[in-house]
Amino acid sequence: MAVDYTVIVVYLAGMLAMGWWGMRRARSKSEFLVAGRRLGPVMYSGTMAAIVLGGASTIGGVGLGYRYGLSGAWMVFTIGLGLLALSVFFSARIARLKVYTVSEMLDLRYGGRAGVISGVVMWAYTLMLAVTSTIAYATIFDVLFDLNRTVSIVIGGAIVVAYSTLGGMWSITLTDMVQFVVKTIGVLLLLLPIAVVKAGGFGAMRAELPTSYFDPLGIGGETIFTYVLIYTFGMLIGQDIWQRVFTARGDTTARWGGTVAGTYCLAYALAGAVIGTAAKVLYPKLGNPDDAFATIVKDELPVGVRGLVLAAALAAVMSTSSGALIACATVADNDIWSRLRGLVRRDGDDHDEVTGNRVFILVMGLVVIGTAIALNNVVEALTVAYNLLVGGLLVPILGGLLWKRGTVQGALASVIVGGLAVVGLMAGYGILANEPVYYGLLASLAAYVAVSLATRPTDETVLATWRERLAGRSPELPSEPVPAHQ
């Protein structure tokens, strides 16, 4: 394992080095939180694909393939569909708003007063997303170094917190590009073909496994529908995803770069399911389907290649973890802390704001590591996160983008009713039940429409400002000039 260890250690050292390099670039709030809004198509596509394809998509995607066969691709497939929908229909308008958080968009659209409540819901989502990614370090470091759970979480979490705190979005962007390349080589170009060959090829896999393993809908229609509700719609509204859209250099980058990333996700989904199916042929008696990834890597890959593929798994976890962490810290600072203190935010981007954001990332990072150590069930934590996000925020966000008659009172009612309904239904039906997100979303929609129609329309001045921002014609902050082509 010495060669494999060397590969992993070099990879981790490289992540820290890029964090240090990114610190030199992040000298303003815009540079620190959204990479100066100047990523081109290549970097934008790579980093967007990296953040949405985390440990759940890699280790969990292979596990679903092990359990259900090719239809196990649906979870990651719906993530790709959500990213495609966001990129084609909404990303250009989102990028032109020149805001930092989803709650700022809601305030801009509805005329204020929606920020703190929506910020709390979004903070809870990003926190739990970061926690679930951090918990995944325990599995990987256990395979690599036979470390206990707590030590693994502390080591993996500390590395992510370190490079995220140093350089903010620039460090995360640079590390995500490396992670994207490592995942592509490790999972798509190495593990996928090796797994299929070791399993005897597709002919042998078909002969060994039940026909349900090759049924595209074998996982069940209700499960697929739930994945669409949670992951496809979740991709449309998550702060972690929007914050990457804010980094785009312009409309074309946001639209086409995101489309490339979404298409990559579809290929990654199928690859994970095929690897899991091959693992089922090789190891039919595994107790936990999520062990399929680590088992096939340990037992079937040659020295050196094994280290690279495990680095790919680590890259998948780190990319999602760092993106969720900076999103969590941004929401905590901009949407909750500053508003509760009644601070008037300055228009200029200065060093003090960068320092403040660094402090928030460090504090939130420590909270994430502590919570990850205390929690055991990754699936439940992730389900809570997405149920709150979709049930509480999907309707007011998409309603603000698509329905002129929506009002701030309707948006607040939607967030509160949807959020409380999801929490209450999870307590009644169970965290992993489908009903909380179904009925919570319907309650949120009903509250939004009813209260919006019962209250005065949004002031025309607010809507005029909103339309100007959507068109990219409003005056920008001094430090954020509009790109020439806009």
C-alpha positions in Angstrom: 0.0 0.0 0.0 3.0 2.3 0.2 2.5 3.5 -3.4 -1.2 4.1 -2.8 -0.4 6.0 0.4 2.0 8.2 -1.5 -0.6 9.0 -4.1 -3.1 10.0 -1.5 -0.7 12.1 0.6 0.5 14.0 -2.5 -3.1 14.7 -3.5 -3.9 16.0 0.0 -0.8 18.2 0.1 -1.7 19.5 -3.3 -5.1 20.6 -2.0 -3.5 22.6 0.8 -1.0 24.1 -1.6 -3.8 25.3 -3.8 -5.6 26.8 -0.8 -2.5 28.8 0.0 -2.2 29.9 -3.7 -5.9 30.9 -3.7 -5.4 33.1 -0.7 -3.3 35.5 -2.9 -6.2 35.9 -5.3 -9.0 36.4 -2.8 -8.4 40.0 -1.8 -12.0 41.3 -2.1 -15.4 40.0 -1.1 -16.3 39.2 -4.7 -13.1 37.3 -5.2 -13.5 35.4 -2.0 -17.1 34.4 -2.3 -17.7 34.1 -6.1 -14.2 34.1 -7.6 -14.6 37.6 -8.9 -17.5 36.4 -11.2 -15.0 35.7 -13.9 -14.7 31.9 -14.5 -14.6 30.8 -18.1 -16.4 27.8 -19.6 -13.8 25.2 -18.9 -13.3 26.0 -15.2 -17.0 26.7 -14.7 -18.0 23.3 -16.2 -15.4 21.4 -14.2 -16.1 23.0 -10.8 -19.9 22.7 -11.3 -19.6 19.0 -12.1 -17.3 18.6 -9.1 -19.6 20.1 -6.5 -22.8 18.2 -7.5 -21.0 14.8 -7.8 -20.0 14.1 -4.2 -19.6 11.1 -2.0 -23.3 10.2 -2.3 -23.0 10.3 -6.1 -19.9 8.2 -6.1 -20.0 5.7 -3.2 -23.8 5.9 -3.0 -24.3 5.7 -6.8 -22.2 2.5 -6.9 -24.1 1.1 -3.9 -27.4 1.7 -5.7 -26.0 -0.1 -8.8 -25.1 -3.0 -6.5 -28.6 -3.2 -5.1 -30.7 -2.4 -8.1 -28.5 -2.7 -11.2 -28.6 -0.2 -14.0 -31.7 1.6 -12.6 -29.5 2.5 -9.6 -28.3 5.4 -11.9 -31.5 7.3 -11.3 -30.4 9.2 -8.2 -27.4 10.7 -9.9 -29.2 11.0 -13.2 -31.9 13.2 -11.6 -29.1 15.4 -10.3 -27.8 15.8 -13.8 -31.3 16.6 -15.1 -31.6 19.3 -12.4 -28.3 20.9 -13.4 -29.4 20.8 -17.1 -32.7 22.5 -16.3 -31.0 25.1 -14.1 -28.4 25.8 -16.9 -30.8 26.0 -19.8 -33.8 27.9 -18.2 -32.5 29.9 -15.2 -28.7 30.2 -15.0 -28.3 33.3 -17.3 -30.9 35.3 -15.3 -29.4 34.2 -12.0 -25.9 35.2 -13.0 -27.1 38.6 -14.1 -28.5 39.4 -10.7 -25.0 39.9 -9.3 -26.0 38.8 -5.7 -24.2 36.5 -3.3 -27.1 34.4 -1.9 -30.5 33.0 -2.7 -32.0 35.1 0.1 -30.6 38.3 -1.5 -32.4 37.3 -4.7 -35.7 36.8 -2.7 -35.3 40.3 -1.1 -34.6 41.8 -4.5 -37.7 40.2 -6.1 -40.2 40.7 -3.3 -38.9 44.0 -1.9 -37.2 42.8 1.3 -38.2 41.0 4.5 -37.8 37.5 3.2 -34.1 37.2 3.9 -33.7 36.0 7.5 -36.4 33.3 7.4 -35.3 31.9 4.0 -31.7 32.3 5.2 -32.3 30.0 8.2 -33.8 27.3 6.0 -31.0 27.6 3.5 -28.4 27.5 6.3 -29.9 24.3 7.7 -29.7 22.7 4.3 -26.1 23.7 3.5 -25.0 22.7 7.1 -26.5 19.2 6.8 -25.1 18.9 3.2 -21.6 19.7 4.5 -22.1 17.4 7.5 -23.0 14.4 5.3 -20.0 15.0 3.1 -17.7 15.2 6.1 -19.1 12.0 7.6 -18.0 10.2 4.3 -14.4 10.8 5.2 -14.7 8.1 7.8 -15.4 5.4 5.2 -12.5 6.5 2.9 -9.9 7.0 5.6 -10.9 3.7 7.2 -10.1 1.9 3.9 -6.9 3.9 3.4 -5.3 4.0 6.8 -7.5 1.9 9.1 -8.3 5.0 11.2 -11.2 5.3 13.6 -14.3 7.3 12.6 -13.6 10.4 14.7 -10.0 10.8 13.6 -11.0 10.3 10.0 -13.6 13.0 10.2 -11.2 15.5 11.9 -8.4 14.9 9.4 -10.6 15.2 6.3 -12.7 18.0 7.6 -9.6 20.0 8.8 -8.1 19.8 5.3 -11.2 21.1 3.6 -11.7 23.9 6.3 -8.0 24.9 5.9 -8.0 25.5 2.1 -11.6 26.9 2.1 -10.7 29.4 4.8 -7.4 30.5 3.1 -8.7 31.3 -0.3 -12.4 31.1 -0.3 -14.0 30.4 -3.7 -10.7 30.7 -5.6 -9.1 27.9 -3.6 -12.3 25.8 -3.9 -12.4 26.4 -7.6 -8.8 25.4 -8.1 -9.1 22.3 -6.0 -12.4 21.4 -7.6 -10.7 21.4 -11.1 -8.1 19.0 -9.8 -10.8 16.9 -8.2 -12.8 16.9 -11.4 -9.8 15.5 -13.4 -9.0 13.0 -10.7 -12.6 11.7 -10.6 -12.8 11.5 -14.4 -9.6 9.5 -14.6 -10.2 7.4 -11.5 -13.9 6.5 -11.9 -14.7 6.8 -15.6 -11.4 5.9 -17.3 -10.0 3.3 -14.8 -12.5 1.8 -12.4 -15.4 1.5 -14.9 -13.6 -0.6 -17.6 -11.6 -2.6 -15.0 -14.8 -3.5 -13.1 -16.6 -4.7 -16.2 -13.6 -6.8 -17.4 -13.2 -8.4 -13.9 -16.9 -9.3 -13.9 -16.5 -11.1 -17.3 -18.0 -8.4 -19.5 -21.6 -7.4 -20.0 -22.5 -10.9 -21.3 -21.4 -12.6 -18.2 -23.1 -9.9 -16.0 -26.4 -10.6 -17.8 -26.0 -14.3 -17.3 -25.2 -14.0 -13.6 -27.8 -11.5 -12.5 -31.6 -11.3 -12.5 -33.2 -9.5 -15.5 -34.4 -6.8 -13.1 -30.8 -5.6 -12.9 -31.0 -4.5 -16.5 -34.5 -2.9 -16.3 -34.2 0.9 -16.6 -37.2 1.3 -14.2 -36.3 -1.6 -11.9 -35.8 0.7 -8.9 -39.5 1.7 -9.0 -41.5 4.5 -10.4 -42.3 6.1 -7.0 -38.6 6.1 -6.1 -37.7 7.8 -9.4 -40.4 10.4 -8.8 -39.1 11.1 -5.3 -35.6 11.5 -6.7 -36.9 14.1 -9.2 -38.7 16.1 -6.5 -35.7 16.1 -4.1 -32.6 16.2 -6.4 -33.8 17.7 -9.7 -35.7 20.5 -8.0 -33.0 20.7 -5.3 -30.4 21.5 -8.0 -32.6 24.5 -9.1 -32.5 26.3 -5.7 -29.6 25.3 -3.5 -27.2 28.0 -2.3 -24.2 25.7 -3.0 -25.3 25.5 -6.7 -26.3 29.1 -7.1 -23.0 30.3 -5.6 -21.3 28.5 -8.5 -23.6 30.1 -11.0 -22.6 33.5 -9.5 -18.9 32.7 -10.5 -19.7 32.6 -14.2 -18.1 35.2 -16.4 -21.3 35.8 -18.4 -24.6 34.4 -19.7 -22.9 32.0 -22.2 -20.6 30.5 -19.6 -23.5 30.0 -17.2 -25.7 28.4 -19.8 -23.4 26.3 -21.9 -20.8 25.5 -19.2 -23.6 24.2 -16.9 -25.1 22.2 -19.8 -21.7 20.4 -20.3 -21.5 19.7 -16.5 -25.1 18.3 -16.5 -24.3 16.0 -19.4 -21.2 14.8 -17.6 -23.4 14.0 -14.6 -25.6 11.7 -16.8 -22.5 9.8 -17.9 -21.2 9.6 -14.3 -24.6 8.2 -13.2 -24.5 5.4 -15.7 -20.9 4.6 -14.8 -21.6 4.3 -11.1 -24.5 1.9 -11.8 -22.5 -0.3 -14.1 -19.6 -0.5 -11.5 -22.1 -1.4 -8.8 -23.6 -4.1 -11.1 -20.2 -5.5 -11.8 -19.5 -5.6 -8.0 -22.7 -7.6 -7.5 -21.3 -10.3 -9.8 -17.9 -10.3 -8.1 -19.2 -10.0 -4.4 -22.8 -11.2 -4.3 -22.9 -11.4 -0.5 -21.9 -7.9 0.7 -23.8 -6.9 3.9 -23.9 -3.2 3.0 -24.4 -2.1 -0.7 -22.4 1.1 0.1 -19.3 -1.1 0.7 -19.3 -2.1 -3.0 -17.1 0.8 -4.0 -14.4 0.3 -1.4 -14.4 -3.5 -1.8 -14.0 -3.5 -5.6 -11.3 -0.9 -5.3 -9.3 -2.8 -2.6 -9.6 -6.2 -4.2 -9.5 -5.7 -8.0 -7.3 -2.7 -8.8 -3.5 -2.8 -9.1 -1.2 -0.8 -6.9 -1.0 2.8 -7.8 -4.3 2.7 -9.7 -6.0 1.8 -6.4 -4.5 4.9 -4.8 -5.7 7.1 -7.7 -9.3 5.7 -7.5 -9.4 6.2 -3.8 -8.2 9.7 -4.3 -11.1 10.1 -6.8 -13.5 9.1 -4.0 -11.8 11.5 -1.7 -12.0 14.2 -4.4 -15.8 13.6 -4.8 -16.3 14.1 -1.0 -14.1 17.1 -0.7 -15.6 19.0 -3.7 -19.1 18.7 -2.2 -17.9 19.4 1.3 -16.0 22.6 0.5 -18.8 23.9 -1.7 -21.4 23.3 1.0 -19.1 24.8 3.6 -18.6 28.1 1.8 -22.3 28.2 1.0 -23.2 27.6 4.7 -20.8 30.4 5.9 -22.0 32.8 3.2 -25.6 32.4 4.3 -24.8 32.5 8.0 -22.9 35.8 7.5 -24.9 37.7 4.8 -28.4 36.4 5.5 -28.6 35.8 9.2 -25.8 37.3 11.3 -25.6 40.7 9.6 -29.3 41.1 9.3 -29.9 40.2 12.9 -27.3 42.7 14.1 -28.9 45.3 11.9 -25.7 46.1 10.1 -25.7 48.2 7.0 -23.5 46.4 4.4 -21.0 48.5 2.6 -21.0 48.7 -1.1 -17.2 48.4 -1.4 -15.4 45.1 -1.2 -12.6 45.5 1.3 -10.1 43.4 3.3 -12.3 43.5 6.5 -15.1 41.8 4.7 -12.8 39.1 3.5 -11.5 38.6 7.0 -15.0 38.4 8.3 -15.9 35.7 5.7 -12.8 33.7 6.6 -13.9 33.8 10.3 -17.3 32.5 9.3 -15.9 29.7 7.2 -13.6 28.6 10.1 -16.5 28.7 12.6 -18.9 26.9 10.4 -16.2 24.4 9.6 -15.8 23.6 13.2 -19.5 23.3 13.7 -19.7 20.9 10.7 -16.9 18.7 12.0 -18.5 18.5 15.5 -21.9 17.7 14.1 -20.4 15.0 11.8 -18.8 13.4 14.8 -22.1 13.4 16.7 -24.3 12.0 13.9 -24.2 8.5 12.5 -26.9 8.3 9.8 -25.8 10.0 6.6 -29.0 9.1 4.6 -31.3 10.6 7.3 -29.2 13.8 7.6 -29.2 14.3 3.8 -32.9 13.5 3.5 -33.7 16.2 6.2 -31.6 18.7 4.3 -33.3 18.2 0.9 -36.8 17.9 2.4 -36.4 21.3 4.1 -34.9 22.9 1.0 -37.5 21.7 -1.5 -40.5 21.9 0.9 -39.6 25.3 2.2 -37.9 27.2 -0.6 -38.7 25.7 -4.0 -42.1 27.5 -4.4 -41.1 31.1 -3.4 -37.9 30.9 -5.5 -39.4 29.5 -8.7 -42.5 31.6 -8.1 -40.4 34.7 -7.9 -38.7 33.9 -11.2 -41.9 32.8 -13.0 -45.0 34.5 -11.5 -45.3 38.3 -11.4 -48.2 38.2 -8.9 -46.2 36.5 -6.1 -45.8 38.8 -3.1 -43.5 39.0 -0.1 -46.3 37.9 2.2 -46.9 34.9 0.0 -43.2 34.0 -0.1 -42.9 34.2 3.7 -46.1 32.1 4.2 -44.8 29.6 1.7 -41.4 29.2 3.5 -43.0 28.9 7.0 -45.9 26.6 6.0 -43.8 24.4 3.8 -41.0 24.2 6.3 -43.2 23.4 9.3 -45.2 20.9 7.2 -42.1 19.0 6.2 -40.8 18.9 9.8 -44.2 17.8 11.2 -44.7 15.1 8.5 -41.2 13.8 9.0 -42.0 13.4 12.7 -45.3 11.6 11.8 -44.3 9.5 8.8 -40.6 9.0 9.5 -37.6 10.9 8.1 -37.1 8.5 5.2 -40.8 8.5 4.1 -41.8 10.1 0.8 -44.9 11.8 2.2 -43.1 14.8 3.9 -41.7 16.2 0.7 -44.9 15.5 -1.3 -47.4 17.1 1.1 -44.9 19.8 2.3 -44.4 21.0 -1.2 -48.2 21.1 -1.9 -48.8 23.0 1.4 -46.0 25.5 0.4 -47.6 26.0 -3.0 -51.1 26.5 -1.6 -49.9 29.0 0.9 -47.9 30.9 -1.7 -50.8 31.2 -4.2 -53.5 31.9 -1.6 -51.6 34.6 0.4 -50.2 36.2 -2.7 -53.6 36.6 -4.2 -55.0 37.9 -0.9 -52.4 40.6 -0.5 -51.5 43.7 -2.5 -49.3 43.1 -5.6 -45.6 43.8 -5.3 -44.8 47.5 -5.8 -44.1 48.2 -9.4 -40.9 50.1 -8.5 -39.6 46.9 -6.9 -40.6 44.8 -10.0 -39.0 47.4 -12.3 -35.7 47.2 -10.4 -36.0 43.4 -10.5 -36.5 43.4 -14.3 -33.5 45.7 -14.7 -31.3 43.3 -12.7 -32.6 40.3 -14.6 -31.7 42.0 -17.8 -28.2 42.9 -16.6 -28.8 46.7 -17.0 -28.8 47.9 -13.4 -25.7 49.7 -12.0 -23.3 47.3 -10.4 -21.2 47.6 -7.3 -18.0 49.6 -7.9 -15.9 46.5 -7.7 -18.0 44.4 -10.0 -18.3 46.0 -13.4 -20.6 44.4 -16.0 -18.7 42.4 -18.5 -18.4 44.1 -21.9 -20.7 41.7 -23.7 -23.5 42.4 -21.2 
